[in-house]
Amino acid sequence: MSQVTVIYHSFTGTTKQLAEAAVEGAKEAGAEAVLVAASEAGVKDLADATAVLVAMPQSFGTMTGEVKSMFERFYVQKDEIKGELPMAVIVNHFNDPDMTLGLMTGITGALGFVPFGEWLKLNAGELESNLSVARELGAALANA
């Protein structure tokens, strides 16, 4: 059985709702799914994962400090991360998310993750329609 680990950071709860929708989608597709706050995430959360999703808001035009801190913790222990783990990304934004996605591309390569699908740039003002998109991504990760 596949296991999808969904890691999120949320200021207002909107990004957490997107992460929870992805977990629901993965479970509906038959996978185990785990939801972890970025502030608590460590490489141990990736040990049984067959795919990972990182959902984050965009703050000041880039990833939030909590998410950056998480990736720094991962980097210190990168030898413990199994290679070629599929990774999807949701950036919940009001402004252009390209800088955040560019950073994610570098981080993905440095940690040995493999980009999964098209990374989602979801406008924070469109929560209802974005929940179904996040649910679909979770289902797709279940079959990665």
C-alpha positions in Angstrom: 0.0 0.0 0.0 1.2 3.5 -0.8 1.7 6.1 1.9 1.4 9.8 1.1 3.0 12.2 3.6 1.4 15.7 3.4 3.5 18.4 5.1 2.0 21.9 5.5 2.4 25.3 7.0 -0.5 27.6 7.3 -1.0 31.1 8.8 -4.8 31.4 8.5 -5.9 27.8 8.1 -6.4 28.0 4.4 -3.3 26.0 3.4 -4.1 23.5 6.1 -7.5 23.0 4.5 -5.8 22.3 1.2 -3.4 19.8 2.8 -6.4 18.1 4.5 -8.2 17.9 1.1 -5.0 16.2 -0.4 -5.0 13.7 2.5 -8.7 12.9 1.9 -8.0 12.4 -1.8 -5.1 10.0 -1.1 -7.2 8.0 1.3 -10.1 7.9 -1.1 -7.6 6.4 -3.7 -6.6 3.7 -1.3 -3.4 5.0 0.2 -2.5 5.6 3.8 -2.0 9.4 4.3 -0.3 11.3 7.0 -0.7 15.0 7.8 2.3 16.7 9.4 2.9 20.4 10.3 6.1 21.7 8.8 7.3 22.9 12.2 7.3 19.3 13.4 8.4 17.5 10.2 11.6 15.5 10.1 13.1 12.9 7.9 11.5 10.2 10.0 8.1 11.4 8.5 9.4 10.4 5.1 10.7 6.9 6.1 7.5 5.0 5.0 6.3 7.5 2.4 5.9 6.5 -1.2 5.2 10.2 -2.1 5.3 13.5 -0.4 3.3 16.8 -0.8 4.4 20.1 0.7 1.7 22.7 0.9 2.7 26.2 1.9 1.4 29.8 1.8 3.6 32.3 0.1 4.8 35.1 2.3 6.7 38.2 1.1 7.0 36.6 -2.4 8.7 33.4 -1.2 8.2 30.3 0.9 7.5 30.8 4.6 10.2 30.6 7.2 8.7 27.4 8.7 9.0 25.6 5.4 12.5 26.8 4.8 13.5 25.7 8.3 12.0 22.3 7.6 14.0 21.9 4.4 17.2 22.9 6.3 16.5 20.1 8.8 16.0 17.7 5.9 19.2 18.8 4.3 21.3 18.1 7.4 19.9 14.5 7.3 19.6 14.2 3.5 21.5 10.9 3.6 18.5 9.4 5.5 16.0 10.3 2.8 15.4 7.6 0.3 16.3 8.7 -3.2 13.8 9.6 -5.9 10.9 10.1 -3.6 8.1 11.8 -5.7 7.3 15.3 -4.4 4.4 17.5 -5.2 4.0 21.1 -4.2 1.1 23.4 -3.5 1.8 27.2 -3.2 -1.2 29.0 -1.8 -0.6 32.6 -3.0 -2.0 36.1 -3.6 1.0 37.2 -5.7 3.2 35.6 -8.4 4.5 32.3 -7.0 7.3 31.8 -9.5 10.1 32.7 -7.1 8.8 30.1 -4.6 8.6 27.5 -7.3 12.1 28.3 -8.4 13.4 27.7 -4.9 11.5 24.5 -4.7 13.1 23.2 -7.9 16.6 23.7 -6.3 15.6 22.2 -3.0 14.0 19.2 -4.7 17.2 18.4 -6.5 19.4 19.0 -3.4 17.4 16.5 -1.4 17.0 13.9 -4.1 13.3 14.2 -4.5 11.7 13.8 -7.9 9.2 16.5 -9.0 5.7 15.0 -9.3 3.2 16.3 -11.8 2.6 20.0 -12.3 3.2 21.9 -9.1 0.1 23.7 -8.1 -0.1 27.5 -7.9 -3.4 28.1 -6.1 -4.8 31.6 -5.6 -5.6 32.0 -1.9 -8.9 33.8 -2.7 -10.4 30.7 -4.4 -10.5 28.2 -1.6 -13.6 26.2 -2.7 -12.4 25.4 -6.2 -8.9 24.8 -4.9 -10.0 22.1 -2.4 -11.1 19.8 -5.3 -7.8 20.4 -7.1 -5.9 19.5 -3.9 -8.0 16.4 -3.4 -7.2 15.3 -7.0 -3.5 15.8 -6.4 -3.7 13.6 -3.2 -5.4 10.9 -5.3 -2.7 11.1 -8.0 0.1 10.9 -5.4 -1.6 7.7 -4.0 -0.9 6.1 -7.3 2.6 7.6 -7.8 
